[in-house]
Amino acid sequence: MSFYKVRVQRESNTPKVFNVVAKKSQDAVLAAAQSLRDEGITDAKAIEIIGQINSLRD
């Protein structure tokens, strides 16, 4: 598993940046989308992988 830093562009709020765990970057996008659904965020317009990181603390 790898760690990825993800940025979510939003319609009416500031971008959200968080870290996810996934096997590959495509899975990181899916994990980010699921996290947004779980949080009830409905104004997301883009999910971008900023890069791979060493740990979830980065």
CNS distance restraints for C-alpha pairs under 8 A (distance, minus, plus):
assign (resid   1 and name CA) (resid  21 and name CA) 6.45 0.50 0.50
assign (resid   1 and name CA) (resid  22 and name CA) 5.42 0.50 0.50
assign (resid   1 and name CA) (resid  23 and name CA) 4.59 0.50 0.50
assign (resid   1 and name CA) (resid  24 and name CA) 7.74 0.50 0.50
assign (resid   2 and name CA) (resid  21 and name CA) 5.69 0.50 0.50
assign (resid   2 and name CA) (resid  22 and name CA) 5.43 0.50 0.50
assign (resid   2 and name CA) (resid  23 and name CA) 5.64 0.50 0.50
assign (resid   2 and name CA) (resid  24 and name CA) 6.98 0.50 0.50
assign (resid   2 and name CA) (resid  52 and name CA) 7.23 0.50 0.50
assign (resid   2 and name CA) (resid  53 and name CA) 7.74 0.50 0.50
assign (resid   2 and name CA) (resid  54 and name CA) 7.91 0.50 0.50
assign (resid   3 and name CA) (resid  19 and name CA) 6.78 0.50 0.50
assign (resid   3 and name CA) (resid  20 and name CA) 5.75 0.50 0.50
assign (resid   3 and name CA) (resid  21 and name CA) 4.65 0.50 0.50
assign (resid   3 and name CA) (resid  22 and name CA) 6.38 0.50 0.50
assign (resid   3 and name CA) (resid  52 and name CA) 5.78 0.50 0.50
assign (resid   3 and name CA) (resid  53 and name CA) 5.41 0.50 0.50
assign (resid   3 and name CA) (resid  54 and name CA) 6.44 0.50 0.50
assign (resid   3 and name CA) (resid  55 and name CA) 6.06 0.50 0.50
assign (resid   3 and name CA) (resid  56 and name CA) 6.47 0.50 0.50
assign (resid   4 and name CA) (resid  19 and name CA) 5.55 0.50 0.50
assign (resid   4 and name CA) (resid  20 and name CA) 5.39 0.50 0.50
assign (resid   4 and name CA) (resid  21 and name CA) 6.38 0.50 0.50
assign (resid   4 and name CA) (resid  22 and name CA) 7.46 0.50 0.50
assign (resid   4 and name CA) (resid  25 and name CA) 7.33 0.50 0.50
assign (resid   4 and name CA) (resid  28 and name CA) 6.73 0.50 0.50
assign (resid   4 and name CA) (resid  49 and name CA) 6.82 0.50 0.50
assign (resid   4 and name CA) (resid  50 and name CA) 7.39 0.50 0.50
assign (resid   4 and name CA) (resid  51 and name CA) 5.73 0.50 0.50
assign (resid   4 and name CA) (resid  52 and name CA) 4.41 0.50 0.50
assign (resid   4 and name CA) (resid  53 and name CA) 5.56 0.50 0.50
assign (resid   5 and name CA) (resid  17 and name CA) 7.06 0.50 0.50
assign (resid   5 and name CA) (resid  18 and name CA) 5.80 0.50 0.50
assign (resid   5 and name CA) (resid  19 and name CA) 4.48 0.50 0.50
assign (resid   5 and name CA) (resid  20 and name CA) 6.54 0.50 0.50
assign (resid   5 and name CA) (resid  49 and name CA) 6.09 0.50 0.50
assign (resid   5 and name CA) (resid  50 and name CA) 5.45 0.50 0.50
assign (resid   5 and name CA) (resid  51 and name CA) 5.56 0.50 0.50
assign (resid   5 and name CA) (resid  52 and name CA) 6.27 0.50 0.50
assign (resid   5 and name CA) (resid  53 and name CA) 6.63 0.50 0.50
assign (resid   6 and name CA) (resid  17 and name CA) 5.60 0.50 0.50
assign (resid   6 and name CA) (resid  18 and name CA) 5.47 0.50 0.50
assign (resid   6 and name CA) (resid  19 and name CA) 5.93 0.50 0.50
assign (resid   6 and name CA) (resid  20 and name CA) 7.24 0.50 0.50
assign (resid   6 and name CA) (resid  28 and name CA) 7.86 0.50 0.50
assign (resid   6 and name CA) (resid  29 and name CA) 7.79 0.50 0.50
assign (resid   6 and name CA) (resid  32 and name CA) 7.27 0.50 0.50
assign (resid   6 and name CA) (resid  47 and name CA) 6.92 0.50 0.50
assign (resid   6 and name CA) (resid  48 and name CA) 5.68 0.50 0.50
assign (resid   6 and name CA) (resid  49 and name CA) 4.59 0.50 0.50
assign (resid   6 and name CA) (resid  50 and name CA) 5.50 0.50 0.50
assign (resid   6 and name CA) (resid  51 and name CA) 7.44 0.50 0.50
assign (resid   7 and name CA) (resid  15 and name CA) 6.62 0.50 0.50
assign (resid   7 and name CA) (resid  16 and name CA) 5.68 0.50 0.50
assign (resid   7 and name CA) (resid  17 and name CA) 4.38 0.50 0.50
assign (resid   7 and name CA) (resid  18 and name CA) 6.65 0.50 0.50
assign (resid   7 and name CA) (resid  47 and name CA) 5.90 0.50 0.50
assign (resid   7 and name CA) (resid  48 and name CA) 5.20 0.50 0.50
assign (resid   7 and name CA) (resid  49 and name CA) 6.40 0.50 0.50
assign (resid   7 and name CA) (resid  50 and name CA) 6.56 0.50 0.50
assign (resid   8 and name CA) (resid  15 and name CA) 5.49 0.50 0.50
assign (resid   8 and name CA) (resid  16 and name CA) 5.13 0.50 0.50
assign (resid   8 and name CA) (resid  17 and name CA) 6.33 0.50 0.50
assign (resid   8 and name CA) (resid  44 and name CA) 6.46 0.50 0.50
assign (resid   8 and name CA) (resid  45 and name CA) 7.41 0.50 0.50
assign (resid   8 and name CA) (resid  46 and name CA) 5.64 0.50 0.50
assign (resid   8 and name CA) (resid  47 and name CA) 4.56 0.50 0.50
assign (resid   8 and name CA) (resid  48 and name CA) 6.30 0.50 0.50
assign (resid   9 and name CA) (resid  14 and name CA) 7.43 0.50 0.50
assign (resid   9 and name CA) (resid  15 and name CA) 4.76 0.50 0.50
assign (resid   9 and name CA) (resid  16 and name CA) 6.83 0.50 0.50
assign (resid   9 and name CA) (resid  44 and name CA) 5.86 0.50 0.50
assign (resid   9 and name CA) (resid  45 and name CA) 5.67 0.50 0.50
assign (resid   9 and name CA) (resid  46 and name CA) 5.05 0.50 0.50
assign (resid   9 and name CA) (resid  47 and name CA) 6.46 0.50 0.50
assign (resid  10 and name CA) (resid  14 and name CA) 6.47 0.50 0.50
assign (resid  10 and name CA) (resid  15 and name CA) 5.66 0.50 0.50
assign (resid  10 and name CA) (resid  16 and name CA) 7.70 0.50 0.50
assign (resid  10 and name CA) (resid  43 and name CA) 5.38 0.50 0.50
assign (resid  10 and name CA) (resid  44 and name CA) 4.32 0.50 0.50
assign (resid  10 and name CA) (resid  45 and name CA) 5.46 0.50 0.50
assign (resid  10 and name CA) (resid  46 and name CA) 7.15 0.50 0.50
assign (resid  11 and name CA) (resid  43 and name CA) 5.25 0.50 0.50
assign (resid  11 and name CA) (resid  44 and name CA) 6.22 0.50 0.50
assign (resid  11 and name CA) (resid  45 and name CA) 6.37 0.50 0.50
assign (resid  12 and name CA) (resid  43 and name CA) 6.90 0.50 0.50
assign (resid  19 and name CA) (resid  56 and name CA) 5.89 0.50 0.50
assign (resid  20 and name CA) (resid  28 and name CA) 6.21 0.50 0.50
assign (resid  20 and name CA) (resid  31 and name CA) 6.81 0.50 0.50
assign (resid  20 and name CA) (resid  32 and name CA) 6.84 0.50 0.50
assign (resid  20 and name CA) (resid  56 and name CA) 7.25 0.50 0.50
assign (resid  21 and name CA) (resid  28 and name CA) 6.61 0.50 0.50
assign (resid  21 and name CA) (resid  31 and name CA) 7.74 0.50 0.50
assign (resid  21 and name CA) (resid  56 and name CA) 7.91 0.50 0.50
assign (resid  22 and name CA) (resid  27 and name CA) 5.52 0.50 0.50
assign (resid  22 and name CA) (resid  28 and name CA) 5.14 0.50 0.50
assign (resid  22 and name CA) (resid  31 and name CA) 7.39 0.50 0.50
assign (resid  23 and name CA) (resid  27 and name CA) 6.42 0.50 0.50
assign (resid  23 and name CA) (resid  28 and name CA) 7.61 0.50 0.50
assign (resid  24 and name CA) (resid  28 and name CA) 6.45 0.50 0.50
assign (resid  25 and name CA) (resid  29 and name CA) 6.52 0.50 0.50
assign (resid  25 and name CA) (resid  49 and name CA) 7.11 0.50 0.50
assign (resid  26 and name CA) (resid  30 and name CA) 6.65 0.50 0.50
assign (resid  27 and name CA) (resid  31 and name CA) 6.11 0.50 0.50
assign (resid  28 and name CA) (resid  32 and name CA) 6.06 0.50 0.50
assign (resid  28 and name CA) (resid  49 and name CA) 7.69 0.50 0.50
assign (resid  29 and name CA) (resid  33 and name CA) 6.20 0.50 0.50
assign (resid  29 and name CA) (resid  47 and name CA) 6.61 0.50 0.50
assign (resid  29 and name CA) (resid  48 and name CA) 7.50 0.50 0.50
assign (resid  29 and name CA) (resid  49 and name CA) 7.26 0.50 0.50
assign (resid  30 and name CA) (resid  34 and name CA) 6.24 0.50 0.50
assign (resid  31 and name CA) (resid  35 and name CA) 6.17 0.50 0.50
assign (resid  32 and name CA) (resid  36 and name CA) 6.25 0.50 0.50
assign (resid  32 and name CA) (resid  47 and name CA) 7.55 0.50 0.50
assign (resid  33 and name CA) (resid  37 and name CA) 6.33 0.50 0.50
assign (resid  33 and name CA) (resid  47 and name CA) 7.77 0.50 0.50
assign (resid  34 and name CA) (resid  38 and name CA) 6.17 0.50 0.50
assign (resid  35 and name CA) (resid  39 and name CA) 6.26 0.50 0.50
assign (resid  36 and name CA) (resid  40 and name CA) 6.15 0.50 0.50
assign (resid  36 and name CA) (resid  41 and name CA) 5.25 0.50 0.50
assign (resid  36 and name CA) (resid  42 and name CA) 7.70 0.50 0.50
assign (resid  37 and name CA) (resid  41 and name CA) 6.04 0.50 0.50
assign (resid  37 and name CA) (resid  42 and name CA) 7.50 0.50 0.50
assign (resid  53 and name CA) (resid  58 and name CA) 6.65 0.50 0.50
assign (resid  54 and name CA) (resid  58 and name CA) 6.97 0.50 0.50
